[in-house]
């Protein structure tokens, strides 16, 4: 906070002076570090983690809030260790909402002092659990004025994942139909809202606690998978199926609910798990072969497209997400917030499933 107050005294509109001042002052900051894989107890809050020099296309963000994604807890436990273990210690975190503290030389769309939100790629080594986060310009956009930093931090990673599935892969258009398997989670809930905004027809499966929420978001049918037979409850065929749960049973269901020419998309590709099991040199080629086999199998047996989905930066998608959020048409409810100093407690609550919805870490 002292840095930002001093920063403002030298003139927030003087981008060159601001950049030089912030880079001089902010060389190290507090961050949550993952020194080794394990449970929540391995997370360490370190007060003097290095802040890297900005590349021309990068933005330094003074973090106000970050959300905990399933990827964070999985990475902490060792998911992706074949890629990340040689790079330890890591900083977890993908979502961020905060203020621009400095910009690289080629950044044109953002300026110091603006409130922004965005998300890092899944493979980023320096995440957002830090007082100062570094993201590229296309990974950020202006924060909607109508939402708080806490609310904003819950949106981008999940919504961009859904965006890539629906707009980048399935290319859904008005009047088409979508089935979301697991509509109660952040990605599934985002997919419902994005589809409704595109004027598509949406059905979803979810737990009993999420039924009212997904129907209020615009789903035309919500099936409680704990109490109903999904195959009997859902009628008709769909243009696209987004499976946020993954596994042989949901894959079988999803594929059989598709029209010919439709798209089955799963968030649970096998690249990371196979690479962890057999190493990068063997695991990645095997995962590629598995994906190709499934694509060919389902194309010839069902006439459908099969895809693994993961989040990536998309400036167009992030801008659309911002507009929908500003209009109140895209929101992800936050069930609980923790101060960043209680990050271990927050991860433990997610591990033990004490909190089913979104958890956000706030920075003072």
N, C-alpha and C positions, 0 to 999 in steps of 0.2 A: 504493500500500500504506500509506503514512503516513496518508492520509486515512481509510482503513478502520480502522486501529488507533486513531486518535484518535476515530473515530466510535463504536467500541465502548466507549471509556472513559466516554462520557456516558450510556450506558444504551441498549441496542439495542431495548428494548421501548417506549421513550418515542418513539412515532412522530412526534409534533409536533416535539419537540426534534431528533430525528434528521433529519427533513426539513429543518428550518431550518439545521442544522449542515452537512449535506451540500451543500445548495444554496449556502451561503456559501462552502464550501471548493472544491466541484467546479463551477467556472464554465468551466474549460477542461481539456482532456485530450489525450492522445496519440491520433491516429487515422491510418488509411491513407486518403489523399485521392487522388481521380482528377481532376486539373486539366484534362486533355484526353484525347481518345480515342486509343488506340494499343496497343502491345504492353506487356508487363510492365514495361518500363523507365519508363513514364510514371507509375507508382504512386509516391507520395511519403508518407513517414512524417513527419507534422508533430506537434510536441510540444505545441502550444497551440491546438487546435481548440476552438471554442466549444461548450459543452454547453447546449442550449436549456432555458429554464424549462419545468417540467412543466405540462402541462394537467391538469385534474382527473381524467381517466381514464387518465393515463399513469404508467409505472413506470420508474424509473432503475435499470438493471442494471449491476453491476460485472462486466464481461465476463471469463470464464475461457477460453472456447474458441468459435470460429466455424468453420463448414465452408465450403469453396469449392464453390459450385454452378455448373453450366454457365451460368446466367444471369449470374453475376459476370464470368466471362471474356468472355462475349458483350457485356455492357454496356460493359466496359472497351474492347472493340474497336470500339464504335460502334453496337451494336444498340440501337434505341430512341432514336437521336440526335435525332429529330424532337421527342421529348418532353423528353429530358434535357439536350440541348446548351445551351438557354437557362438551365439550372439549375446548370451547372458552377461550381465544383468539387463533386463528389459524394463520398459515402462509400459504398463497396460493402459487400456482405454482407447476408444475409437470416436465416440461422440464428444462434442465440446460446444459450449456456448459461453461467450465472453466478449472482450473488447479488443480491437486492434491496437497493439502497442507499438508495432513497427512493421514496415513493409520492405520487401526486396526491391531492387532497382527497376525491375520490369513490371511490377504490379500496378495496374491501372484502375481496376474496378473497385478497390477498397482503399480507405485512407485511415490514418491514425485517429482513434477515438470512436470509430463506428462500432456498434454492437453487431456481432456476427454469430452464426452457428454453422456447423458442418461436421464432417466425419472423415477419418483417415481410412486408407485401404487396410484390409485384414492383415496384410503382411508387414505393416509398419512396425519398426523396432522401437522407436521413441513415441509412445502413445500420449494420451491426453491427461493422465493422472498426474498433473504437474501444475504449479502456479503459472507457468508459461508454456504453452504448446506451440508447436511449429507445424503448419499445414501449408500446402500449396494453394495458390489463388483459386484454382478450380475446385478445391475441396471445401470452399467456404462461400457463404452468401450472407446478405444482411439478415439479421434476426427479425422475425415478425414483431412489429411494435405491440401487437395485441397479446403476446405471450411472454411469460417471465423466462429468465435464464434457466430455471429448473425445468419448466415445461419444454423449452426449446431443446435442451440437451437430450431429451428422451426421443427426439424425432428422427434425426438425419440418417443414422446408420441403418435402422430398421426400414425406414421409408425408402431409402435409396436401394436397398436390397429388393424390396417389393417392386420398385420402379423398374429395375433392370429386368426382373422376371416378366412383368406385364407389358412394359413398353419396349424394352430392348429385345426380348426373346419372343414372347407370344404376339407382340404388336396388337394388343386388343383394341377394338374400335367400338363405337356406339352400337348398342343392340346385341352384342355378343354376350355369351354366358361364361361365368367363371365359378369353379368350385375351389374353395380354400379349405384345405385340410389343416386344422389347427388355427382357427380364426381368432382365438382368444389371446394369442401371443402378439408381441409387438409387430413382427413382420406380417403375420396374417391379418392383424387388425389394420395395418397400413394398406395392405393389398385390397381389403374390402373397401376402404374409403377412396383409394385411387380408382378402383373400378366403378364405384358409384359416381364419382366425379366425371368419369368417361361415359356415363349413362349405360353401363353394362348391368346385366342381371347376375346377382351374386347369391350363391348358397355356401354354407360353411358348416364345418363340424367344430365343436368346442366343448369345454366342460360346462357344467350346469351354472357355475358362477358367472360365466361370460355371455350367457344367452341374451339377456336384456341389453347388454352393451353392444353386441354385434348387430342386433336387430335395430337398435337406435341409430347405429352408424349406417344403416341402409341395406343390410343383408335381407334378402327376401325369404330365406329359409335358414334356420339355425337348428342343427341336430346335435343333441347331447349324446356324445359318443359313449358316455358311461351308462346310459339308460336306454338307448335305442339301437336297433339294428340299422346301421348306416345304409346298407344295400337295399333294405326295404323302405326306409324313410325318404331317401332321395330318389326322385323320379327324373327321367330324361337324361340327355347327354349334354356335354359341355364342350365349349371351344377351347378351354384351357383349364388345367388343374395345377394349383400351386400347393405342393406338399411341404409344409413346414415341420412335420414330425419326422418323416423318413423311416425306413425299415421295409421289409418285404411285404407286410400286410397292407400298409397304407399305399405302397407302390402298386400293389395288385388292385386295390380299390380305385385308386386314381386313374390308372390306365384303362380300366373297364368302364369308367364313367365318361370317357372321351369320345367325341365324334371323330370320324376319320379326318385326317388333316389337322387334328388338334395338337396341343402342346402339353406334355407332362413335364413339370419342373420341380425339382427337389432341392432343398437347401443342404442336403446331406450327401455331398459327393464323397468319393472314396480316395481322393488324392492324398489328403493329409494322413488318414489312418493307414493307408498302404505304405506311404513314405516312412511313417513312424515305425511300422512293423519290419520293413525290409531295407530301409535307407533310401535316400533320394535317388541314387543311381538306378536302383531296381524298382522302387515303389512308384515313382512317377510314370515310367513307361508302362508298368502294369495297370495303373489307374487309367491311363489313356486307352489302353487296350480294352479294359472293362467297359469304359464309356462307349467306345466305338461298337463293341459287341452289342450293348443294350440298344444303342441307336438303330443298328441294323435289325436286331431281333424284333423290336417293337414296330419298326417301319413296315417290315414284311408281314408281321402277325396282326397288327392293329391299324396300320396306316397312320401312325402318329409320330410326332417329334419328341425326343427325350433329351432333357438338358439338366446339367448341374448348374446351380445358381449361386453366385457370391457377389457381394457388394463391390462396386468400384466407383470412382469419382465420375460424376456426370453433371456438368454445369447446367445443362438444360433441365435435367431432372430435379436438381437441387433448387433451381429457381422456381419450377412449378410447385414443388413441395412447399417452398416459402409462401407462394401466393395462396395455395390452398389452406395452409396453416393460418395465414393472416385473415382469411375469410371464415375461419372456424370450421372448414370442411375436412381438415386433417389434424388429428390430435391423438396423442398416446398418453393415456392417464398415468400419472405417477402415484404409486401406492405408498411410497415412503421415501424420505430423504435422510441422509446421514451427513454430518460434517466429515470432511476428508480425513480428519484425524481418527475417525472410527471406520476406516476402510476395511479393517479386518472383520469387525462386527457385521458390516454390510455384506461382505462376501460370505461369511458364515451363515447369515440369514438366507441368502440365496441358495447356498449349498444344501441347507436343511429344509428348503422349500417352506420356510416360515412366512415368506412373502411371495405370492404368486406373480404379482405384476411388476411394473418397472420400479427400480430403485435408482435414486440419483444421489451423487456425492456433491455436496456444496463446498465451495472454497470461501474462506473469509477474506 
